[in-house]
Amino acid sequence: MSRNGRPEPEVIMNYADGFAYSKGKMEEAFRPGGILEKPPTKPAKDPNAPQIKREDIDLIVHELGITRAQAEKALAENGGDVSKALLYLITPNSNASA
């Protein structure tokens, strides 16, 4: 659209949620065949990845007071073994960032 022969400036709004929305990108998202109509893609699971149990993550989070992400990372790096992950996290020279 244009007004008086000039193109309409792009409108960017800042909202209370802390995000800014670009008019052009919003229109593109709602256009038929746009971003919103594409199905979400799931990342492919690695068949060699260790099985990590929710109970194991909860145990480590509760006992050590760390984030779920840190517990998941420790379990993944130690093949899903809880005892190895706990030792990894409490060892001073480990690569874990607590």
C-alpha positions as CSV (number, residue, x, y, z in Angstrom):
1,M,0.0,0.0,0.0
2,S,1.1,3.5,-0.5
3,R,-0.1,6.9,0.5
4,N,0.4,9.9,-1.7
5,G,2.8,7.9,-3.9
6,R,5.0,7.0,-1.0
7,P,5.3,3.4,0.4
8,E,3.8,2.9,3.8
9,P,6.6,2.8,6.4
10,E,7.1,-0.5,8.2
11,V,5.5,-0.4,11.6
12,I,7.2,-2.0,14.5
13,M,5.3,-2.2,17.8
14,N,6.8,-2.9,21.2
15,Y,4.4,-4.7,23.5
16,A,4.3,-5.4,27.2
17,D,5.5,-9.0,26.7
18,G,8.9,-7.5,25.7
19,F,8.7,-8.4,22.0
20,A,8.6,-6.2,19.0
21,Y,6.5,-7.1,16.0
22,S,7.2,-6.1,12.4
23,K,4.1,-5.4,10.3
24,G,5.7,-7.1,7.2
25,K,6.7,-10.2,9.1
26,M,3.3,-10.5,10.8
27,E,1.5,-10.2,7.4
28,E,3.8,-12.8,5.9
29,A,3.1,-15.2,8.8
30,F,-0.7,-15.0,8.3
31,R,-0.6,-15.1,4.5
32,P,-1.9,-18.4,3.0
33,G,1.1,-20.8,2.8
34,G,3.0,-18.7,5.4
35,I,4.9,-19.7,8.4
36,L,1.9,-20.6,10.5
37,E,0.6,-23.2,8.1
38,K,3.8,-25.2,8.0
39,P,3.8,-28.1,10.4
40,P,6.5,-27.9,13.1
41,T,9.5,-29.9,12.5
42,K,10.8,-32.3,15.2
43,P,14.5,-32.8,15.6
44,A,15.5,-36.4,14.7
45,K,16.4,-38.5,17.7
46,D,19.8,-40.0,17.8
47,P,19.4,-43.8,18.1
48,N,22.7,-44.0,19.9
49,A,21.7,-41.5,22.6
50,P,21.5,-42.9,26.1
51,Q,18.0,-43.3,27.6
52,I,17.5,-40.7,30.3
53,K,14.8,-41.3,32.8
54,R,12.7,-38.4,34.2
55,E,13.1,-39.9,37.7
56,D,16.9,-39.7,37.4
57,I,16.7,-36.1,36.3
58,D,14.4,-35.3,39.2
59,L,16.7,-37.0,41.7
60,I,19.7,-35.1,40.6
61,V,17.8,-31.7,40.5
62,H,16.4,-32.4,44.0
63,E,19.6,-33.6,45.6
64,L,22.1,-31.1,44.1
65,G,19.8,-28.1,43.5
66,I,20.8,-27.6,39.9
67,T,18.7,-26.9,36.8
68,R,17.1,-29.7,34.8
69,A,19.3,-28.8,31.8
70,Q,22.4,-29.3,33.8
71,A,21.1,-32.6,35.1
72,E,20.2,-33.8,31.6
73,K,23.6,-32.8,30.3
74,A,25.4,-34.7,33.1
75,L,23.3,-37.8,32.5
76,A,23.8,-37.6,28.7
77,E,27.6,-37.2,29.1
78,N,27.7,-40.2,31.5
79,G,25.5,-42.6,29.4
80,G,22.4,-42.2,31.5
81,D,24.1,-43.7,34.6
82,V,22.9,-41.8,37.7
83,S,25.8,-42.7,39.9
84,K,28.4,-41.6,37.3
85,A,26.5,-38.4,36.7
86,L,26.4,-37.6,40.4
87,L,30.1,-38.2,40.7
88,Y,30.7,-36.1,37.6
89,L,28.8,-33.2,39.1
90,I,30.4,-33.2,42.6
91,T,34.0,-33.8,41.4
92,P,35.8,-30.4,41.7
93,N,37.9,-30.9,38.5
94,S,35.0,-32.0,36.3
95,N,33.8,-30.1,33.3
96,A,30.4,-29.5,34.9
97,S,29.2,-26.0,35.4
98,A,27.1,-26.0,38.6
